[in-house]
Amino acid sequence: FFKAIKIDGKVIAQEINDEVKKEVEALKAAGKRAPHLAVLLIGSDPASVVYVKNKAKTAEYTGISCDILRIPKSVTEEELLKEISFLNSLSENDGILIQLPLPSHINERTICDAVLPQKDVDGFNVLNVGRFCVDQRAFIPATPSGVLEIIRRLKIETHGKNAVVCGRSKNVGLPIALHLHSDSNGGNSAGDATTTICHRNTPPEQLKFFTKAADILITATGVPGLVTADMVKDGVVVIDIGITRIVNENGKHKLVGDVDYEGVSEKASYITPVPGGVGPVTVAMVIKNTLAAYKNEIDFGKSHSAK
């Protein structure tokens, strides 16, 4: 019988933010400028507004300067590309973050690829995606890097383990799966796990077959209560990225994950709550990536620098 250790994302995020803060203070003490992050918020999606506020607040705490550029939903793709091009050209601007989702008339891939790879602190430029697919250093999207950071800091063994990822989105599920299965000989923090990806077309009985075999279960589907206690084995590590706003029996709004927390926490060894699990760590990783961009930690070669 297990009673899972609750993974407190706020505590892990605080550790990361304090490490960044210490480094930024040392830079300023040496007479250097602080790193700078530009966030583009297109439209006024309520969830996006909250995420952007959290990022700005965390940046401020660490001493990283942050501009939020609020752009009307009616902006054309061409106007947005011009704005990104301008931000790319500013040497004092280290990181550029495009808050997704974008309005439907704008092509997400075109916009994400317009950000220079070395300023792409959210890891959405196709060059960053491609680099980490072949085990090269790259900016990894914030949610996957947050998940990997949690696994690393808790010293959860991934080598040779069975990892199951539910959800295959290009910004979350897929990058996590790639990192968990890839070969750590590339000098990255990869997992060397046997990784299975399940998604909406995985039949329910197959989903249960795979989740029951998981030593590490990561879910990012946005389907409340998808994973129940009978679908996991004793001692599993559960990282729940799903976040859905539901109305409970008292008519109040509440945020829930993909996992039945009460039931599954009686079998798991570790479990993340929703909210307060992966979310705060995700925000911290964007800020950590901004510092890495400022320090030019990743060499993208001359062909990808600002014109």
Summary of the structure (lengths in Angstrom):
residues: 307
radius of gyration: 19.5
end to end distance: 60.0
largest distance: 60.5
contacts: 1025
relative contact order: 0.17
helix: 42%
strand: 17%
